[in-house]
């Protein structure tokens, strides 16, 4: 299996594990009274499953994005681009700004 695929699967599993911890903490601390809503409604288990799944998708995407961005090299090198020197006395350059007119509903604009 290619290394990138293994990296992706590992990061997705980490993201869904973080999602499970997050959902567990939200229910444990009863944020927005979700524990009561989940335990006292017939679709509570489905709601928890969907909450975990959707947060897992988000957390997995963020986890994979962080992993990919951390793969880059060091960008703090002194080989930056060449910059032109700014002249000490800027010289104004005349620019002709001619306005064109057009007709809108029979009137000039």
Wavefront OBJ file of the C-alpha trace (Angstrom):
o trace
v 0.000 0.000 0.000
v 1.399 3.455 -0.852
v 2.688 5.578 2.001
v 0.192 8.363 1.293
v -2.769 5.974 1.582
v -1.426 4.608 4.880
v -0.971 8.166 6.128
v -4.533 9.046 5.126
v -6.073 5.988 6.794
v -4.083 6.584 9.983
v -5.145 10.248 10.136
v -8.797 9.361 9.483
v -8.741 6.837 12.326
v -7.181 9.441 14.628
v -9.826 11.977 13.552
v -12.707 9.599 14.275
v -11.165 8.689 17.634
v -10.954 12.389 18.502
v -14.562 12.726 17.400
v -15.586 9.913 19.764
v -13.796 11.653 22.640
v -15.432 14.967 21.700
v -18.938 13.474 21.508
v -18.366 11.638 24.783
v -17.294 14.855 26.510
v -20.245 16.799 25.082
v -22.639 14.174 26.392
v -20.798 13.786 29.726
v -20.913 17.515 30.474
v -24.513 17.650 29.182
v -23.837 20.632 26.939
v -27.083 22.116 25.607
v -28.905 19.383 27.558
v -27.953 16.844 24.880
v -27.668 13.923 27.319
v -31.297 14.367 28.337
v -32.428 14.732 24.717
v -30.515 11.626 23.622
v -31.667 9.420 26.472
v -35.315 10.507 26.406
v -36.074 10.370 22.697
v -36.604 7.341 20.474
v -34.032 8.530 17.896
v -31.342 9.331 20.443
v -28.934 6.600 19.374
v -29.211 7.663 15.747
v -28.574 11.280 16.764
v -25.408 10.273 18.649
v -24.255 8.186 15.671
v -24.796 11.093 13.270
v -23.129 13.545 15.680
v -20.086 11.246 15.889
v -19.995 10.611 12.120
v -20.243 14.250 11.048
v -17.710 15.414 13.622
v -15.491 12.513 12.584
v -15.526 13.702 8.984
v -14.525 17.203 10.076
v -11.882 16.057 12.566
v -10.415 13.567 10.075
v -10.133 16.251 7.404
v -8.454 18.661 9.790
v -6.131 15.936 11.082
v -5.093 14.974 7.544
v -4.619 18.622 6.570
v -2.360 19.209 9.552
v -0.358 16.072 8.743
v 0.141 17.139 5.124
v 1.132 20.696 6.044
v 3.677 19.431 8.565
v 5.397 17.411 5.827
v 6.843 20.516 4.186
v 10.435 21.593 4.592
v 11.811 24.570 6.446
v 10.878 27.842 4.738
v 13.218 30.042 6.787
v 16.048 30.148 4.282
v 17.933 33.290 3.292
v 17.532 32.677 -0.423
v 14.513 34.883 -0.985
v 13.620 36.579 -4.221
v 15.474 39.573 -5.561
v 13.813 42.819 -4.759
v 14.300 46.006 -6.738
v 15.573 48.911 -4.753
v 13.024 51.623 -4.046
v 14.189 54.911 -5.551
v 14.943 57.629 -3.028
v 13.017 60.284 -4.995
v 9.965 58.826 -6.730
v 9.239 60.457 -10.073
v 5.587 61.092 -10.923
v 4.485 59.550 -14.187
v 1.635 61.254 -16.067
v -1.188 58.880 -16.903
v -4.004 59.809 -19.222
v -7.394 58.913 -17.781
v -9.939 59.296 -20.511
v -13.531 58.564 -19.612
v -15.769 56.862 -22.103
v -19.473 57.542 -22.139
v -22.178 55.041 -22.867
v -25.911 55.139 -23.228
v -28.187 53.471 -20.726
v -31.911 53.642 -21.451
v -31.395 56.549 -23.835
v -29.363 58.673 -21.379
v -25.632 59.273 -21.291
v -23.867 57.831 -18.293
l 1 2 3 4 5 6 7 8 9 10 11 12 13 14 15 16 17 18 19 20 21 22 23 24 25 26 27 28 29 30 31 32 33 34 35 36 37 38 39 40 41 42 43 44 45 46 47 48 49 50 51 52 53 54 55 56 57 58 59 60 61 62 63 64 65 66 67 68 69 70 71 72 73 74 75 76 77 78 79 80 81 82 83 84 85 86 87 88 89 90 91 92 93 94 95 96 97 98 99 100 101 102 103 104 105 106 107 108 109
